[in-house]
C-alpha cells in the first residue's frame, strides 16, 4: 500500500503542476512593430553617441 500511495501522490502533484503550467500565459512574443521601434531607438542612441560622445563620471569620451 505504501508504494500505491507514493505513486498516487506523485501522480497528483504531476497532474496539478501540468494544469498550472498549461493555464499560464506566455507573454514573451513581440510584434514586428515593437522590434522595429526598438531598433530605431538603438540607432538613434548610437548616432547620439557618435556625435556627442559618452558622459562618464563627469568627463567626456569622444567616439571615433
CNS distance restraints for C-alpha pairs under 8 A (distance, minus, plus):
assign (resid   1 and name CA) (resid   5 and name CA) 6.34 0.50 0.50
assign (resid   2 and name CA) (resid   6 and name CA) 6.23 0.50 0.50
assign (resid   3 and name CA) (resid   7 and name CA) 6.15 0.50 0.50
assign (resid   4 and name CA) (resid   8 and name CA) 6.09 0.50 0.50
assign (resid   5 and name CA) (resid   9 and name CA) 5.97 0.50 0.50
assign (resid   6 and name CA) (resid  10 and name CA) 6.11 0.50 0.50
assign (resid   7 and name CA) (resid  11 and name CA) 6.03 0.50 0.50
assign (resid   8 and name CA) (resid  12 and name CA) 6.16 0.50 0.50
assign (resid   9 and name CA) (resid  13 and name CA) 6.22 0.50 0.50
assign (resid  10 and name CA) (resid  14 and name CA) 6.16 0.50 0.50
assign (resid  11 and name CA) (resid  15 and name CA) 5.95 0.50 0.50
assign (resid  12 and name CA) (resid  16 and name CA) 6.01 0.50 0.50
assign (resid  13 and name CA) (resid  17 and name CA) 6.10 0.50 0.50
assign (resid  14 and name CA) (resid  18 and name CA) 6.08 0.50 0.50
assign (resid  15 and name CA) (resid  19 and name CA) 6.29 0.50 0.50
assign (resid  16 and name CA) (resid  20 and name CA) 6.29 0.50 0.50
assign (resid  17 and name CA) (resid  21 and name CA) 6.14 0.50 0.50
assign (resid  18 and name CA) (resid  22 and name CA) 6.04 0.50 0.50
assign (resid  19 and name CA) (resid  23 and name CA) 6.11 0.50 0.50
assign (resid  20 and name CA) (resid  24 and name CA) 6.34 0.50 0.50
assign (resid  30 and name CA) (resid  34 and name CA) 6.18 0.50 0.50
assign (resid  30 and name CA) (resid  35 and name CA) 6.90 0.50 0.50
assign (resid  31 and name CA) (resid  35 and name CA) 6.63 0.50 0.50
assign (resid  32 and name CA) (resid  36 and name CA) 6.12 0.50 0.50
assign (resid  33 and name CA) (resid  37 and name CA) 6.11 0.50 0.50
assign (resid  34 and name CA) (resid  38 and name CA) 6.28 0.50 0.50
assign (resid  35 and name CA) (resid  39 and name CA) 6.25 0.50 0.50
assign (resid  36 and name CA) (resid  40 and name CA) 6.24 0.50 0.50
assign (resid  37 and name CA) (resid  41 and name CA) 6.23 0.50 0.50
assign (resid  38 and name CA) (resid  42 and name CA) 6.24 0.50 0.50
assign (resid  39 and name CA) (resid  43 and name CA) 6.17 0.50 0.50
assign (resid  40 and name CA) (resid  44 and name CA) 6.16 0.50 0.50
assign (resid  41 and name CA) (resid  45 and name CA) 6.19 0.50 0.50
assign (resid  42 and name CA) (resid  46 and name CA) 6.17 0.50 0.50
assign (resid  43 and name CA) (resid  47 and name CA) 6.21 0.50 0.50
assign (resid  44 and name CA) (resid  48 and name CA) 6.21 0.50 0.50
assign (resid  45 and name CA) (resid  49 and name CA) 6.21 0.50 0.50
assign (resid  46 and name CA) (resid  50 and name CA) 6.10 0.50 0.50
assign (resid  47 and name CA) (resid  51 and name CA) 6.13 0.50 0.50
assign (resid  48 and name CA) (resid  52 and name CA) 5.88 0.50 0.50
assign (resid  48 and name CA) (resid  53 and name CA) 7.38 0.50 0.50
assign (resid  49 and name CA) (resid  53 and name CA) 4.70 0.50 0.50
assign (resid  49 and name CA) (resid  54 and name CA) 5.92 0.50 0.50
assign (resid  49 and name CA) (resid  63 and name CA) 7.05 0.50 0.50
assign (resid  50 and name CA) (resid  62 and name CA) 7.73 0.50 0.50
assign (resid  50 and name CA) (resid  63 and name CA) 5.51 0.50 0.50
assign (resid  50 and name CA) (resid  64 and name CA) 7.01 0.50 0.50
assign (resid  51 and name CA) (resid  63 and name CA) 7.76 0.50 0.50
assign (resid  52 and name CA) (resid  62 and name CA) 7.17 0.50 0.50
assign (resid  53 and name CA) (resid  60 and name CA) 6.44 0.50 0.50
assign (resid  53 and name CA) (resid  61 and name CA) 5.41 0.50 0.50
assign (resid  53 and name CA) (resid  62 and name CA) 4.53 0.50 0.50
assign (resid  53 and name CA) (resid  63 and name CA) 5.50 0.50 0.50
assign (resid  54 and name CA) (resid  60 and name CA) 5.73 0.50 0.50
assign (resid  54 and name CA) (resid  61 and name CA) 5.25 0.50 0.50
assign (resid  54 and name CA) (resid  62 and name CA) 6.75 0.50 0.50
assign (resid  54 and name CA) (resid  63 and name CA) 7.66 0.50 0.50
assign (resid  55 and name CA) (resid  59 and name CA) 5.79 0.50 0.50
assign (resid  55 and name CA) (resid  60 and name CA) 4.76 0.50 0.50
assign (resid  55 and name CA) (resid  61 and name CA) 6.53 0.50 0.50
assign (resid  56 and name CA) (resid  60 and name CA) 6.28 0.50 0.50
assign (resid  56 and name CA) (resid  61 and name CA) 7.57 0.50 0.50
